[in-house]
């Protein structure tokens, strides 16, 4: 999150990492990652395992060294150090900690050499290829962690404290070997203070949004901005809006690269035409097509635009330019009409920040125990306080005094109930969504491409990826 590299894009890019696509061409060596000895099936996570007990259900041996590699981006790494302090106190060691933005370059040789660290936060642009690591049996099966009692309630398993989507997303085939720690809320972000001062209300529907944009433009403010350098930010909203209106089943067909999934879905037409209309009426801040994520966020926090498509990391990342009384907030997806397949209040909220345990590390059991500590209410709340982000632990922030943006994110998640969308297309095929479709979206938002052509080309690109044997394919059940 929020590093000095423009492509250290938070949950999106890191999740691209998490699902095995190397985002940085210069890091091509990572795609051949870890062909050396990394534990294989022989260790099965039992290396240095001690006796189990009620207080030590995973069987961590006291005094055995443990090493953690933590991505140090917008979230920093203090939250991990705080959890490590508890681990040190309990198990009589000092965790060897490395905070870095170059997880892949530093760890690929170590995996290849058979001496990886135990716990890894595999985030950022320079990440490890987890698909290949999993296929090579170099990732620890985390099922023992899921089945262990939680620190807060010994009668409740760790798995029962997590959002269900965390359990779904962390699997490679049938093996749960990735623990997504954070929980990101995507949507249309705005200043509550600005809306109140102007007498504007957050729109309920796409039509209401168009009407409000007209009012905003008359007031001399741009309704929207976006990071044109990284147009896939717009997909945070565009994709989930399609799923909200057309239904999850039809979106899953898009995730699965099925034929005609784009062109046969009426919601695609409605949503893409909505963006075409916004562009045609000049509702995007002039020059947005040339802005980075930081520049667009700065324009937004300085009041040059009312709305921005983003994820809940934005509060922490944009903090240096956010006025104290900004009152940051995020709203649910907009209604398309009476035929919507999902109700009002639907929101895209899903796990992020992937942690893995190396099977070939010296202390994989210790790595799993560190995750159990991080998943405690104490450390989930510490994470929320320090980095203004939710975790995948359900209800961990209940009763807490939260920052405005985090409070708003928690509110829409709670109100969304079971209607929380998870979009896998951007996870699985970032070269399709970020490069191919991103290029189309750039043209759409500048008025250089019509909606019909966007849809036609989107299907064409999806079909090309579906037929490309060099692209690792995934499948999502309906």
Secondary structure, 3 states (H helix, E strand, C coil): CCCCCCCCCHHHHHHHHHCCCCCCHHHHHHHHCCCCCCCHHHHCCCCCECCCCCCCCCCECCCCCCEEEEECCCCCCHHHHHHHHHHHHHHCCCCEEEEECCHHHHHHHHHHHCCCCCEEECCCCCCCCHHHHHHCCCECCCHHHHHCECCCCCCCEHHHHECHHHHHHCEECCEECCEEEEEEEEEEEEEHHHHHHHCCCCCCEHHHHHHHHHHHHHCCCEEEECCHHHCHHHHHHHHHHHHHHHCHHHHHHHHCCCCCCCCCCHHHHHHHHHHHHHHHCCCECCCHHHCCHHHHHHHHHCCCEEEEEEECCHHHHCHHHCCCCCCEEEECCCECCCCCCCCCCCEEEEEEEEEEEECCCCCHHHHHHHHHHHCCHHHHHHHHHHHCCEECECCCCCCCCCCHHHHHHHHHHHHHCCCEECCCHHHHCHHHHHHHHHHHHHHHHCCCCCHHHHHHHHHHHHHHHHHCCCCCCCCCCC
